[in-house]
Amino acid sequence: MGRRKNRPRNRDRNENAGNEPGWGAGYQEIIKENKLYEEYYQEQKIVPEGEWDQFMATMREPLPATIRITGYKSHAEEILRCLKTKYFQELQDLEVDGQKIEAPQRLSWYPSELAWHINISRKMLRKSPVLEKFHQFLVSETESGNISRQEAVSMIPPLLLDIKAHHKILDMCAAPGSKTAQLIEMLHSDMNVAFPEGFVIANDVDNKRCYLLVHQSKRLHSPCIMVVNHDASNIPRLQMVETDGQRNILFYDRILCDVPCSGDATLRKNIDVWKKWTTSNSLHLHGLQQRIAIRGVEQLAVGGRMVYSTCSLNPIENEAVIATILEKSEGTLELIDVSSELPGLKRMPGLTSWKVMTRESHWYAEWSEVPENKQTQIRPTMFPIKDPEKLKLMNLERCIRILPHHQNTGGFFIAVLEKKAPIPWNKREPKLSHKTAAANTPVEGDEKLAVMEEVKKTDDGEESSASKDGICCPPPSKKMKLFGFKEDPFVFLSEDDPIFLPIQEFYQLDPSFPKSNVLTRTHEGKKRHLYMVSKELRNVLLHNSERMKVINTGIKVLSRNNDGEEFGCAFRLAQEGIYTINPYINGRIIKVSIEDIMVLLTQENPFIGKLTSEPQKQAKKLNMGSIVLKYEPEPSCIYRNTEGPNCPIVLCGWRGKNSIRAFVARNERFHYLRMLGVEVFRDKSKGEGSDSTAANTEKNKEPMEEGELNLKREAECLKGDSDILQEPEEKYDKILGTTEESEKHQEQVQHAKMEINDTLRIPESIESCSKIENFSAEAACPDAN
């Protein structure tokens, strides 16, 4: 590598840094002032009289971090219990350097206490061991997908969609994916249903951001999510084939339309906006926002609900877009009243009048005032409706505007639209599907033919009837262009594929197992992994492969084990898809207790004799190979008062010749240990000593058995995920011994559990994932909403 140039300049910058305190010193501090911004919003009157100074003062303060507990309902409740009984209690009355730490506050309007404000700076985190331990908990649980850092106001749109398990959902501008995760969680509200009838199609125009979206959605292990890469303003119409073989257009029951915006409500976390904000930002985006929203309502089913949202306060990006859509829809759309939903959320009504300012700071109250040379910069749809009757029917006051100073959040805008009838330029649409037979009436004869003919014309690039009639509509579809990395194909297996027979016999799969929903990512050669999707997503994928660019779909349920055939099956179970395939598995199951899980998660390859008596008996009846380790909470009220988790736990494992191993990734392992009451964190005070401790105990590890040699490659891959400290393992060894003779060690295991609470630590050598966001107000990501 060549030598870096301009070193003196960097040196000067570092010298200046010593004169200014705080992180990031040495860079010119951004002054949180923008006179044009203040003039603009004072003129628009978005802030109630007498509150302007408070509004601007709040805008200049850092945004508190907000966390949301993710995952399916029962597991989310366990995380909440752990937070409240352990970490939040430790933060009560905590003082650091004489300053009282503000305890986390729950968001009163978020259901089930699953969202919390945390107003703790990074500087404080470094000064207190208690706060450092809390921070490590948040980072670790974020890596395993159980906690998400998400801005409070960003959580509102998915809640207002009122999602049910059978809904077909489109997220039009989904990256980075925090709202998409909420949508997936709502589909899986019943953890016992592996395949909800509904699904989520998450789209983003940016190919690179699509992979961030995949990362976020994969943490939830759902077979009902598909990530696609399209321009949202021209997202293609998709088709589905009914059971009778008829092709129908896919209309969505719910659509989230969180459009690109100027972001001028995010000043608290995006301080760059202070110096970059101008009115031209909103003027340039207005047309795009309008096109995306119109494309959304076109694909919405009659009776369906679409939420339009922005992180902007500007009426040009908000009410003006909604008013345009309502006017052009000719009464087929309604802005619905959601004031009774999310009680406790402080909100302002939408505006019914506003003005437009050019980048030269000229104000215009209506289109007739705009000079001809400004009519390319300003469009008629940016102005409010002047007809009082039309304006009254629109009910623009039903829009929601969140102001930062009302509840210490960022700013936001939300509008909830419901489709009452087919929009004028999209006649004869099928109605919203419901459980009742009456609502399932299909579109017959000429009507269905007309819809299909319209799609065919649009796909062929012909001008739609909407544009011919001068009605507001998106431009004609263009031939799909593919950008970015070329994805491997999605290949569904046939039900009589020979790959299924050994799998079905080995795991005793139920006859109802949906073989047709299993796919792989290669046409030729050995299939390395098998994935599963829901029946509805399979339908979409099979009949629209030429219409859309799919980035990712499906959840991995089985992975090839090269030498596994000698044990009866070439595929082992994958932990990420275990909750999807588990309902169909009738064999290779070992029911374990809390004590057994403790042993399995804290030791590398524990002997079967270290388990309690009942799991030992079950294990001895099984041949070597992949197994399911299942914990079911006891229903008795007495047990509910103990420290054990009140939700089922299902783990993948391997039954060796004399031992059992859990195939669980490191962070997920730590997650389950915390659910069992074990305190897991990295002890920084040990420094390099922690590395040497782990190294010195390598010789104490149990040797790999003959039957497990075939798993060497998998073991190497999982090494970083399953290397647990040997210190607690040595305690187990002393108590339990290393033979299978003991039958009366349950009380001793419980005693070991109590000891582990005080001794289990994460070695310093295990580094936190660099991609995980820091949980502090200063480190807010510009697009973390």
Buried (B, 14 or more C-beta within 10 A) or exposed (E): EEEEEEEEEEEEEEEEBEEEEEEEBBEEEEEBEBEEBBEBBEEBEBBEEEEBEBBBEBBEBBBBBBBBBBBBBBBBBBBBBBBBEBBBEBBEEBEBEEEEBBBBBBBEBBEEBBBBBBBBBBEBBEEBEBBBBBBBBBBBBBBBBBBBBBBBBBBBBBBBBBBBBBBBBBBBBBBBBBBBBBBBBBBBEEBEEBBBBBBBBBBBBBBEBBBBBBBBBBBBBBBBBBBBBBBBBBBBBBBBEEEEEEEBBBBBBBBBBBBBBBBBBBBBBBBEBBEEBBBBBBBEBBBBBBBBBBBBBBBBBBBBBBBBBBBBBBBBBBBBBBBBBBBBBEEBBBBBEBEEBBEEBEBBEBBBBBBBBBBEEBEBEEBEBBEEEBEEBBBEBBBBBEEEEEBEBBBBBBBBBBBBBBBBBBBBBBBBBBBEBBBBBBEEBBBBBEEEEEEEEEBEEEBBEEBBEBBEBBBEEEEBBBBEEEBBBBEBBEEBEEEEEEEEEBEBBEEEEEBBEBBBEBBEBEEEBBBEBBBBBEEEEEBBBBBBBBBBBBBBBBBBEEBBBBBBBBBBBBBBBEEBEEBBBBBBBBBBBBBBBBBBBEEBBBEBBBBBBBBBBBBBBBBBBBBBEEBBEBBEEBEBBBBBBBBEBEEEEEEEEEEBBBBBBBBBBBBBEBBBBBBBBBBBBBBBBBBBBBBBBBBEEBEEEBBEBBEEBEEEEBEBBEBBEBBEEBBEEBEEBBBBBBBBBBBBBEBBBEEBEBEEBBEBBEEBBEEBBEBBBBBBEBEBEEEBBBBBBBBBEEBBB
